Amino acid sequence: MLTSSLFVSAQDANKWQLNQSKKISSYVLEKIELEPEDAEYFKKVQLDQMIQNANEIKASGATSQEDKKKIYATGRLNLKNKLVERFGKKIAQSLMNAINESRKQ
């Protein structure tokens, strides 16, 4: 399980995570218009979740795809909950859908 008290920041991100986060955020924010402060919030929580996922995989020693998938699923739920809290269910779901689309690009 992900530790919700785990503090992460962009300084903890590696180059790949920063690039992936930028790619995802750019795609999502082209699809869904958000106010500048909301766009920054989205970028931050999305990157933070990527870092948390990586930290949890490392801390747990997860090596199998099955174990990693569980961590990613928990991470998606955590991200969705943060987005729902900020934007409401409808916009949060649209953001999550756009995130999934971006990964297929």
RODO-2510 file (C-alpha; in nm, 4 decimals, decimal comma):
residues 105
     n   res          X          Y          Z
     1     m     0,0000     0,0000     0,0000
     2     l     0,1139     0,3536    -0,0620
     3     t     0,2070     0,5565     0,2384
     4     s    -0,0082     0,8670     0,2225
     5     s     0,2233     1,0529     0,4578
     6     l     0,5148     1,0037     0,2216
     7     f     0,6420     1,3471     0,1222
     8     v     0,7572     1,3839    -0,2353
     9     s     0,8577     1,6792    -0,4435
    10     a     0,9723     1,7531    -0,7947
    11     q     1,3281     1,7494    -0,6565
    12     d     1,2835     1,3764    -0,5936
    13     a     1,1848     1,3093    -0,9542
    14     n     1,4281     1,1572    -1,1978
    15     k     1,4610     1,2772    -1,5578
    16     w     1,2260     1,0093    -1,6948
    17     q     0,9550     1,0943    -1,4416
    18     l     0,9840     1,4650    -1,5183
    19     n     0,9593     1,3983    -1,8927
    20     q     0,6634     1,1617    -1,8537
    21     s     0,4868     1,4037    -1,6238
    22     k     0,5383     1,6888    -1,8691
    23     k     0,4092     1,4745    -2,1574
    24     i     0,0990     1,3652    -1,9643
    25     s     0,0257     1,7121    -1,8275
    26     s     0,0632     1,8761    -2,1686
    27     y    -0,1730     1,6272    -2,3284
    28     v    -0,4324     1,6485    -2,0523
    29     l    -0,4264     2,0267    -2,0331
    30     e    -0,4738     2,0520    -2,4103
    31     k    -0,7885     1,8412    -2,3744
    32     i    -0,9274     1,9965    -2,0567
    33     e    -0,9099     2,3670    -1,9851
    34     l    -0,8236     2,4505    -1,6265
    35     e    -0,7509     2,7763    -1,4499
    36     p    -0,3746     2,8329    -1,4144
    37     e    -0,3680     2,7485    -1,0423
    38     d    -0,5731     2,4340    -1,1066
    39     a    -0,3403     2,3338    -1,3900
    40     e    -0,0418     2,3721    -1,1554
    41     y    -0,2178     2,1629    -0,8929
    42     f    -0,2854     1,8916    -1,1509
    43     k     0,0769     1,8902    -1,2650
    44     k     0,2003     1,8661    -0,9061
    45     v    -0,0273     1,5855    -0,7854
    46     q     0,0251     1,3867    -1,1049
    47     l     0,4063     1,4071    -1,0727
    48     d     0,3910     1,3420    -0,6980
    49     q     0,1932     1,0242    -0,7617
    50     m     0,4476     0,9024    -1,0162
    51     i     0,7234     0,9545    -0,7605
    52     q     0,5206     0,7875    -0,4843
    53     n     0,4597     0,4856    -0,7065
    54     a     0,8311     0,4517    -0,7810
    55     n     0,9236     0,4955    -0,4152
    56     e     0,6680     0,2346    -0,3086
    57     i     0,7944    -0,0146    -0,5692
    58     k     1,1493     0,0379    -0,4469
    59     a     1,0589     0,0223    -0,0766
    60     s     0,8470    -0,2900    -0,1135
    61     g     1,0948    -0,4673    -0,3385
    62     a     0,8168    -0,5339    -0,5892
    63     t     0,9641    -0,7021    -0,8921
    64     s     0,6743    -0,8883    -1,0498
    65     q     0,4342    -0,7142    -1,2840
    66     e     0,1485    -0,8290    -1,0593
    67     d     0,2973    -0,6580    -0,7539
    68     k     0,3693    -0,3422    -0,9512
    69     k     0,0159    -0,3378    -1,0939
    70     k    -0,1239    -0,3377    -0,7391
    71     i     0,0924    -0,0382    -0,6512
    72     y    -0,0103     0,1444    -0,9690
    73     a    -0,3787     0,0711    -0,9032
    74     t    -0,3500     0,2119    -0,5516
    75     g    -0,1676     0,5128    -0,6954
    76     r    -0,4416     0,5756    -0,9539
    77     l    -0,7039     0,5635    -0,6821
    78     n    -0,5000     0,8023    -0,4673
    79     l    -0,4619     1,0440    -0,7597
    80     k    -0,8296     1,0218    -0,8480
    81     n    -0,9277     1,0942    -0,4871
    82     k    -0,7092     1,4055    -0,4843
    83     l    -0,8602     1,5213    -0,8123
    84     v    -1,2165     1,4542    -0,6923
    85     e    -1,1471     1,6523    -0,3775
    86     r    -1,0267     1,9512    -0,5806
    87     f    -1,2451     1,9351    -0,8936
    88     g    -1,5442     1,7118    -0,8198
    89     k    -1,6235     1,3705    -0,9668
    90     k    -1,7070     1,4739    -1,3227
    91     i    -1,3943     1,6792    -1,3940
    92     a    -1,1749     1,4345    -1,2024
    93     q    -1,3003     1,1481    -1,4203
    94     s    -1,2378     1,3543    -1,7339
    95     l    -0,8832     1,4211    -1,6141
    96     m    -0,8252     1,0522    -1,5386
    97     n    -0,9607     0,9557    -1,8816
    98     a    -0,7269     1,2067    -2,0481
    99     i    -0,4333     1,0680    -1,8479
   100     n    -0,5127     0,7207    -1,9808
   101     e    -0,5414     0,8551    -2,3376
   102     s    -0,2051     1,0296    -2,3027
   103     r    -0,0331     0,7019    -2,2187
   104     k    -0,1513     0,5562    -2,5496
   105     q     0,0075     0,8379    -2,7506
***
